[in-house]
Amino acid sequence: MSERRKFIQTLGLFGLSIPSISRLVNPSRKIKSSASSPLIICSRGEEWGRLVLIPAWDKLQETGNILDALETGANVCELDPRDMSVGYGGYPDERGVVTLDASIMHG
């Protein structure tokens, strides 16, 4: 938890905010945000960040519901056979079954 806090604090030191991070993901898009807007972060690098964050942000703009947005982003990884950590491309458990152990906490 403290590593995430340090990350967010470091963003502030570099003058990065929600609008500037959004422009890093897709510079040509106009994304509505303010100081109290949600922030969606992907820890998997630029390629996966683009694959995950754009649909998640679109869902957030469409529904206004952060849980729907997070689920949409997670579904990208779950359905991509190139992702060997979860979902369709994940490794099987000891019984030979590919299972998911995912959770989203809100509040």
N, CA and C of each residue as an Amber inpcrd file, in Angstrom:
protein
   321
   0.8190000  -1.1830000   0.0000000   0.0000000   0.0000000   0.0000000
   0.8640000   1.2480000   0.0000000   1.9390000   1.2500000   0.7660000
   2.7770000   2.4480000   0.8280000   3.4840000   2.6890000  -0.5050000
   3.7470000   1.6410000  -1.2840000   4.3770000   1.8320000  -2.5930000
   3.4500000   2.5870000  -3.5300000   2.1390000   2.2820000  -3.4860000
   1.1850000   3.0060000  -4.3240000   1.1190000   4.4710000  -3.9220000
   1.1380000   4.7120000  -2.6240000   1.1080000   6.1020000  -2.1570000
   2.3330000   6.8600000  -2.6280000   3.4900000   6.2190000  -2.5570000
   4.7170000   6.8540000  -3.0440000   4.6250000   7.1350000  -4.5370000
   4.0380000   6.2010000  -5.2900000   3.8750000   6.3810000  -6.7310000
   3.0080000   7.6070000  -7.0240000   1.8710000   7.7110000  -6.3500000
   0.9710000   8.8410000  -6.5640000   1.6550000  10.1440000  -6.1540000
   2.3830000  10.1370000  -5.0410000   3.1030000  11.3300000  -4.6160000
   4.1680000  11.7130000  -5.6330000   4.8470000  10.7270000  -6.1900000
   5.8760000  10.9910000  -7.1920000   5.2630000  11.6190000  -8.4420000
   4.0810000  11.1590000  -8.8420000   3.4050000  11.7780000  -9.9810000
   3.2160000  13.2680000  -9.7390000   2.8150000  13.6120000  -8.5280000
   2.6130000  15.0120000  -8.1860000   3.9000000  15.8160000  -8.2620000
   5.0150000  15.2130000  -7.8780000   6.2970000  15.9070000  -7.9540000
   6.6660000  16.2640000  -9.3840000   6.2560000  15.4160000 -10.3250000
   6.5520000  15.6700000 -11.7250000   5.4620000  16.4960000 -12.4060000
   4.4890000  16.9470000 -11.6380000   3.4230000  17.7630000 -12.2040000
   2.4120000  16.9680000 -13.0050000   2.3560000  15.6560000 -12.7960000
   1.3960000  14.8370000 -13.5250000   0.0800000  14.8040000 -12.7660000
  -0.9820000  14.9480000 -13.4860000  -2.3180000  14.8940000 -12.9090000
  -3.1570000  13.9370000 -13.7330000  -4.4030000  13.7710000 -13.3650000
  -5.2880000  12.8780000 -14.1030000  -5.3730000  13.2860000 -15.5790000
  -5.5850000  14.5730000 -15.9000000  -5.6380000  14.9160000 -17.3270000
  -4.3390000  14.6280000 -18.0640000  -3.1970000  14.8880000 -17.4380000
  -1.9360000  14.6590000 -18.1480000  -1.6560000  13.1770000 -18.3220000
  -2.0060000  12.3540000 -17.3520000  -1.8340000  10.9080000 -17.4870000
  -2.7540000  10.3900000 -18.5870000  -3.9650000  10.8940000 -18.6460000
  -4.8940000  10.4830000 -19.6930000  -4.3560000  10.8200000 -21.0680000
  -3.7100000  11.9620000 -21.2100000  -3.1350000  12.3320000 -22.4990000
  -1.9490000  11.4420000 -22.8510000  -1.2330000  10.9100000 -21.8560000
  -0.1410000   9.9790000 -22.1330000  -0.6770000   8.6990000 -22.7630000
  -1.8310000   8.2470000 -22.3060000  -2.4320000   7.0220000 -22.8260000
  -2.8710000   7.2240000 -24.2690000  -3.5230000   8.3470000 -24.5530000
  -3.9810000   8.6270000 -25.9060000  -3.9930000  10.1420000 -26.1080000
  -2.9270000  10.7080000 -26.6450000  -2.7760000  12.1550000 -26.7320000
  -3.8580000  12.8710000 -27.5270000  -4.5110000  12.1990000 -28.4660000
  -5.4890000  12.8720000 -29.3170000  -6.8790000  12.9420000 -28.6880000
  -7.0960000  12.2530000 -27.5860000  -8.4270000  12.2030000 -26.9760000
  -8.6380000  13.3520000 -26.0230000  -9.8460000  13.8530000 -25.9870000
 -10.2620000  14.8460000 -25.0070000 -10.9690000  14.0880000 -23.8930000
 -10.3910000  14.1140000 -22.7060000 -10.9670000  13.3810000 -21.5840000
 -11.3550000  14.3690000 -20.5020000 -12.6280000  14.3140000 -20.1120000
 -13.1120000  15.1900000 -19.0610000 -12.5600000  14.7000000 -17.7270000
 -12.0090000  15.6090000 -16.9530000 -11.5420000  15.2310000 -15.6240000
 -11.3620000  16.4740000 -14.7770000 -11.2400000  16.2520000 -13.5040000
 -10.9740000  17.3280000 -12.5580000 -10.1350000  16.7430000 -11.4380000
  -9.8130000  17.5650000 -10.4700000  -8.9730000  17.0980000  -9.3660000
  -9.6380000  15.9620000  -8.6040000 -10.9600000  15.8700000  -8.6460000
 -11.6450000  14.8110000  -7.9090000 -12.0470000  13.6390000  -8.8110000
 -11.5810000  13.6200000 -10.0510000 -11.9010000  12.5240000 -10.9640000
 -11.1680000  11.2540000 -10.5590000 -11.7250000  10.0990000 -10.9110000
 -11.0360000   8.8360000 -10.6310000  -9.7580000   8.7140000 -11.4490000
  -8.8900000   7.8740000 -10.9840000  -7.6290000   7.5900000 -11.6610000
  -7.5430000   6.0810000 -11.8260000  -7.3620000   5.6200000 -13.0590000
  -7.2330000   4.1950000 -13.3310000  -5.7980000   3.9540000 -13.7690000
  -5.1130000   3.0430000 -13.0820000  -3.6990000   2.7860000 -13.3520000
  -3.5150000   1.3190000 -13.7220000  -2.6950000   1.0740000 -14.7140000
  -2.3120000  -0.2870000 -15.0890000  -0.8230000  -0.4360000 -14.7860000
  -0.4490000  -1.4880000 -14.1120000   0.9450000  -1.6780000 -13.6960000
   1.7400000  -2.5490000 -14.6640000   1.2300000  -2.7830000 -15.8710000
   1.8420000  -3.7740000 -16.7440000   2.5740000  -3.2000000 -17.9410000
   2.8740000  -1.9420000 -17.9550000   3.6240000  -1.3680000 -19.0640000
   2.7250000  -0.7300000 -20.1040000   3.3680000  -0.0790000 -21.0710000
   2.6300000   0.7320000 -22.0450000   1.6960000  -0.0930000 -22.9360000
   2.1670000  -1.2240000 -23.4650000   1.3190000  -2.0130000 -24.3650000
   0.0340000  -2.4610000 -23.6720000   0.1730000  -3.1070000 -22.5130000
  -1.0160000  -3.5500000 -21.7770000  -1.7910000  -2.3640000 -21.2480000
  -1.0830000  -1.2920000 -20.8860000  -1.7730000  -0.0930000 -20.4150000
  -2.7550000   0.4170000 -21.4470000  -2.3170000   0.4980000 -22.6930000
  -3.2140000   0.9520000 -23.7630000  -4.3760000  -0.0280000 -23.9660000
  -4.0800000  -1.3190000 -23.9350000  -5.1330000  -2.3270000 -24.1350000
  -6.1750000  -2.2930000 -23.0240000  -5.7420000  -2.0410000 -21.8070000
  -6.6190000  -2.1080000 -20.6380000  -7.2710000  -0.7610000 -20.3200000
  -6.4940000   0.3060000 -20.3270000  -6.9860000   1.5870000 -19.8340000
  -7.9740000   2.2760000 -20.7730000  -7.7840000   2.1570000 -22.0580000
  -8.6980000   2.8430000 -22.9840000 -10.1280000   2.2900000 -22.8730000
 -10.3350000   0.9620000 -22.9250000 -11.7100000   0.4720000 -22.7430000
 -12.2630000   0.7700000 -21.3440000 -11.3980000   0.7030000 -20.3290000
 -11.8590000   0.9950000 -18.9700000 -12.3050000   2.4460000 -18.8630000
 -11.5010000   3.3590000 -19.4010000 -11.8620000   4.7790000 -19.3260000
 -13.1210000   5.0610000 -20.1430000 -13.2450000   4.4290000 -21.3020000
 -14.4530000   4.6030000 -22.1170000 -15.6890000   4.1530000 -21.3430000
 -15.5900000   3.0210000 -20.6530000 -16.7180000   2.5130000 -19.8630000
 -17.0410000   3.4790000 -18.7210000 -16.0210000   4.0330000 -18.1020000
 -16.2430000   5.0070000 -17.0320000 -16.9730000   6.2340000 -17.5690000
 -16.5600000   6.7280000 -18.7260000 -17.2260000   7.8860000 -19.3320000
 -18.6680000   7.5540000 -19.7190000 -18.8900000   6.3200000 -20.1650000
 -20.2270000   5.8930000 -20.6020000 -21.1890000   5.7350000 -19.4340000
 -20.7350000   5.0500000 -18.3740000 -21.6440000   4.6880000 -17.2760000
 -21.4710000   5.5520000 -16.0360000 -20.2890000   6.1470000 -15.8740000
 -20.0180000   6.9000000 -14.6480000 -19.7570000   5.9970000 -13.4510000
 -19.6320000   4.6950000 -13.6850000 -19.4640000   3.7350000 -12.5910000
 -18.0490000   3.1610000 -12.6360000 -17.2660000   3.4320000 -11.5900000
 -15.8740000   2.9930000 -11.5500000 -15.7630000   1.4650000 -11.5100000
 -16.7190000   0.7960000 -10.8660000 -16.6590000  -0.6700000 -10.8200000
 -16.8560000  -1.2770000 -12.2050000 -17.7780000  -0.7110000 -12.9940000
 -17.9440000  -1.1840000 -14.3740000 -16.6660000  -0.9770000 -15.1730000
 -16.0100000   0.1630000 -14.9590000 -14.7740000   0.4750000 -15.6800000
 -13.6610000  -0.5090000 -15.3150000 -13.4930000  -0.7870000 -14.0310000
 -12.4510000  -1.7170000 -13.6030000 -12.7040000  -3.1250000 -14.1150000
 -13.9450000  -3.5430000 -14.0970000 -14.2790000  -4.8680000 -14.6200000
 -13.9940000  -4.9480000 -16.1220000 -14.3180000  -3.8970000 -16.8540000
 -14.0450000  -3.8580000 -18.2890000 -12.5470000  -3.9730000 -18.5610000
 -11.7390000  -3.2480000 -17.7940000 -10.2900000  -3.3330000 -17.9550000
  -9.7570000  -4.7090000 -17.6230000 -10.2580000  -5.3100000 -16.5580000
  -9.8120000  -6.6460000 -16.1670000 -10.2060000  -7.6840000 -17.2100000
 -11.3620000  -7.5010000 -17.8320000 -11.8160000  -8.4480000 -18.8550000
 -10.8630000  -8.5110000 -20.0440000 -10.1970000  -7.4080000 -20.3480000
  -9.2440000  -7.3900000 -21.4650000  -8.1600000  -8.4410000 -21.2230000
  -7.5960000  -8.4590000 -20.0210000  -6.5510000  -9.4420000 -19.6890000
  -7.1140000 -10.8520000 -19.6410000  -8.2950000 -11.0010000 -19.0670000
  -8.8840000 -12.3250000 -18.9260000  -9.1710000 -12.9920000 -20.2660000
  -9.5120000 -12.2080000 -21.2770000  -9.9060000 -12.7640000 -22.5690000
  -8.7720000 -12.8510000 -23.5820000  -7.5960000 -12.3590000 -23.2290000
  -6.4730000 -12.3330000 -24.1650000  -5.5730000 -13.5460000 -23.9300000
  -5.4410000 -14.4330000 -24.9220000  -4.6190000 -15.6340000 -24.7330000
  -3.1300000 -15.3360000 -24.5670000  -2.6870000 -14.1100000 -24.8990000
  -1.2720000 -13.7470000 -24.7040000  -0.9510000 -13.4930000 -23.2410000
  -1.9680000 -13.2300000 -22.4350000  -1.7590000 -12.9890000 -21.0100000
  -1.7130000 -14.3370000 -20.3050000  -0.5390000 -14.7060000 -19.8380000
  -0.3630000 -16.0190000 -19.2260000  -0.6290000 -16.0260000 -17.7200000
  -1.1690000 -14.9170000 -17.1850000  -1.3620000 -14.8610000 -15.7380000
  -2.8020000 -15.1450000 -15.3160000  -3.7690000 -14.7760000 -16.1360000
  -5.1760000 -14.9670000 -15.7650000  -5.9900000 -15.3430000 -16.9890000
  -7.1870000 -15.8420000 -16.7350000  -8.1730000 -16.0290000 -17.7930000
  -7.7990000 -17.0290000 -18.8640000  -8.2010000 -16.7140000 -20.0750000
  -8.0760000 -17.6040000 -21.2270000  -6.6590000 -18.1350000 -21.4160000
  -5.6590000 -17.3000000 -21.2350000  -4.2750000 -17.7330000 -21.4300000
  -3.5750000 -18.1760000 -20.1610000  -4.2990000 -18.1890000 -19.0450000
  -3.6900000 -18.5080000 -17.7600000  -3.2730000 -19.9650000 -17.6360000
  -2.3780000 -20.2070000 -16.7200000  -1.9150000 -21.5680000 -16.4680000
  -2.9560000 -22.3390000 -15.6610000  -3.0860000 -23.6310000 -15.9110000
  -4.0500000 -24.4300000 -15.1480000  -3.5800000 -24.6710000 -13.7130000
  -4.5440000 -24.9330000 -12.8450000  -4.2280000 -25.2630000 -11.4530000
  -3.8320000 -26.7340000 -11.3500000  -3.6980000 -27.2280000 -10.1330000
  -3.2270000 -28.6000000  -9.9380000  -4.1850000 -29.6480000 -10.5060000
  -5.4580000 -29.2610000 -10.7570000  -6.4310000 -30.1820000 -11.3470000
  -6.4980000 -30.0570000 -12.8660000  -5.6750000 -29.1620000 -13.4370000
  -5.6770000 -28.9660000 -14.8760000  -6.7360000 -27.9910000 -15.3640000
  -7.3200000 -27.2250000 -14.4420000  -8.3830000 -26.2810000 -14.7910000
  -7.8500000 -24.8510000 -14.6630000  -8.0950000 -24.0340000 -15.6890000
  -7.7200000 -22.6230000 -15.6150000  -8.8120000 -21.8990000 -14.8340000
  -8.4380000 -21.3040000 -13.7200000  -9.4000000 -20.6100000 -12.8720000
  -8.9330000 -19.1840000 -12.6250000  -9.8580000 -18.3490000 -12.2030000
  -9.5460000 -16.9540000 -11.8870000  -9.7030000 -16.7180000 -10.3960000
  -8.7960000 -15.9720000  -9.8400000  -8.8830000 -15.5230000  -8.4690000
  -8.7980000 -14.0050000  -8.4920000  -9.8830000 -13.3800000  -8.8200000
  -9.8860000 -11.9240000  -8.9510000 -10.8640000 -11.3260000  -7.9610000
 -10.5800000 -10.0950000  -7.5710000 -11.5090000  -9.3760000  -6.7240000
 -11.3610000  -7.8880000  -6.9800000 -12.4470000  -7.1800000  -6.7600000
 -12.4430000  -5.7250000  -6.8450000 -13.0310000  -5.2260000  -5.5470000
 -12.3190000  -4.3140000  -4.9210000 -12.8060000  -3.7310000  -3.6660000
 -13.1020000  -2.2550000  -3.9220000 -14.2050000  -1.7980000  -3.3910000
 -14.6130000  -0.4140000  -3.5780000 -15.0550000   0.1530000  -2.2390000
 -14.5470000   1.3140000  -1.9150000 -14.9870000   1.9530000  -0.6800000
 -13.8890000   2.1980000   0.2880000
